[in-house]
Amino acid sequence: MFLHKHPYEPFITETTEKLIVGTLPPPRFSVGELLEKDVDFCYGSYYNSLWLYIDEIHDLGLRFDNSSEAVEQRKSFLIEHKIGVCDIVDSAYREKIDASDLGMTEVTLRDIMGYLKIYPNIHTLLFTGGNSKNGPEYFFRRHLKSYKLKLELVSNEVPRIHQFKMRDNDIKKDRLITTVSLTSVSGAANISISRLPLYRQLKAKNPKFNTFDFRLLQYREFF
């Protein structure tokens, strides 16, 4: 069995308002065997990389390599836009060494609620995947149960939006947190995208429209 340990600590600052929540990066990041275009940072995998979409949306001219400059570019963007990263899985075991969420067993979760208490400016969680088994929303729902809380549906359209209230003891008021379940950047998600009525409608209007374009439309609102 391979112990897949998350290689990065959460990236959160005092001004963070939105928190990106995924599961685990590919195992090569945990063992230091990065590919040429990988970046040694959160969501640094060049293939199916969230940063490809952010780069396109903001025209950042990001570097995609193993340099420290590439890391600093991403940190600067996150700080400027008040976005943090805290994947929910701290570690998991795998029989097969791959990046499949379904392949994770004996999963140890991070205390996302604990970070929300420490950083009171956070009002939105951006899940990089939905409620399928071992996805970030799936694990967060389990995590909330330990706090006797649950998600309340706001919108069932893709991306699905939920809310929940947590008690802020410092101000003795309830704090409203919104969660957004974005379509995953993984190639496996392309199949589900192709089945969506909206995607088919846009594809019919423009045959060149593809799954990358579809994610761009979705991500622009939140990044």
Residue pairs with C-beta under 8 A, 6 or more apart in sequence:
1 93
1 94
1 95
2 27
2 93
2 94
2 95
2 97
3 91
3 92
3 93
4 24
4 27
4 30
4 91
4 92
4 93
4 94
4 97
4 104
5 30
5 90
5 91
6 24
6 25
6 30
6 87
6 89
6 90
6 91
6 110
7 25
7 29
7 30
8 25
8 29
8 41
8 42
8 85
8 87
10 84
10 85
10 86
10 87
10 110
10 115
11 42
11 75
11 78
11 84
11 85
11 86
12 19
12 84
12 85
12 86
12 115
12 119
12 122
13 79
13 82
13 84
13 119
14 119
14 121
15 79
15 82
15 121
16 82
16 83
16 84
16 119
16 121
16 122
17 82
17 83
17 121
17 122
17 123
17 124
18 81
18 82
18 83
18 84
18 122
18 123
18 124
18 125
18 126
18 222
19 83
19 84
19 85
19 86
19 112
19 115
19 116
19 122
19 124
19 125
19 126
20 42
20 43
20 50
20 83
20 84
20 85
20 86
20 126
20 128
21 86
21 87
21 88
21 112
21 125
21 126
21 127
21 128
21 136
21 140
22 43
22 85
22 87
22 88
22 127
22 128
22 129
22 136
23 87
23 88
23 89
23 101
23 104
23 129
23 134
23 135
23 136
23 139
24 30
24 87
24 89
24 92
24 99
24 104
25 42
25 43
25 44
25 45
25 87
25 99
26 45
26 98
26 99
27 94
27 97
27 98
27 99
28 34
28 35
28 38
29 38
29 40
29 44
29 45
34 40
34 44
34 66
35 45
35 46
36 65
36 66
37 46
37 64
37 65
38 44
38 45
38 46
38 64
38 65
38 66
39 46
39 51
39 63
39 64
39 65
39 66
39 70
39 71
39 74
40 66
40 70
40 71
41 70
41 71
41 74
41 75
42 74
42 85
42 87
43 49
43 50
43 51
43 85
43 128
43 185
44 51
45 99
46 52
46 64
47 187
48 185
48 186
48 187
49 64
49 185
50 128
50 185
51 62
51 64
51 74
52 185
53 185
53 212
53 215
53 216
53 219
53 223
54 60
54 62
54 77
54 219
54 223
55 61
55 62
56 216
57 216
57 219
57 220
57 223
58 77
58 223
60 73
60 77
62 70
62 73
62 74
63 69
63 70
63 73
64 70
77 83
78 84
78 85
81 223
82 121
83 223
84 119
84 122
86 110
86 112
86 115
87 110
87 136
88 109
88 110
88 112
88 136
88 139
88 140
88 143
89 104
89 107
89 108
89 109
89 110
89 139
90 108
90 109
90 110
91 107
91 108
92 104
92 105
92 106
92 107
92 108
93 104
93 105
93 106
94 103
94 104
94 105
95 103
95 105
96 103
99 186
101 129
101 132
101 133
101 134
101 135
102 133
102 134
104 134
107 134
107 139
109 139
109 142
109 143
111 143
112 125
112 140
112 143
113 143
113 144
113 147
113 166
115 122
116 122
116 166
116 177
117 166
117 168
120 168
120 170
120 175
122 177
123 175
123 176
123 177
123 178
124 177
124 178
124 179
124 180
124 222
125 140
125 177
125 178
125 179
125 180
126 179
126 180
126 182
126 222
127 135
127 136
127 137
127 140
127 179
127 180
127 181
127 182
128 136
128 182
128 184
128 185
129 135
129 136
129 137
129 181
129 182
129 184
129 186
129 189
130 137
130 138
130 160
130 181
130 183
130 184
131 137
131 138
131 141
131 160
131 181
132 138
135 184
136 181
137 151
137 160
137 179
137 181
140 151
140 179
141 150
141 151
144 150
144 151
144 164
147 166
149 164
149 165
149 166
150 164
151 162
151 163
151 164
151 179
152 162
152 163
152 164
153 160
153 161
153 162
154 161
154 162
154 163
154 178
155 161
158 183
158 196
158 198
158 218
159 180
159 181
159 182
159 183
159 218
160 180
160 181
161 178
161 179
161 180
161 181
162 178
162 179
162 181
163 176
163 177
163 178
163 179
164 176
164 177
164 179
165 174
165 175
165 176
165 177
166 174
166 175
166 177
167 173
167 174
167 175
168 174
168 175
180 222
182 218
182 219
182 222
183 189
183 192
183 193
183 214
183 215
183 218
185 215
189 211
190 211
193 199
193 211
193 214
193 215
194 200
194 211
196 214
198 214
199 209
199 211
199 214
202 209
202 213
202 214
202 217
203 209
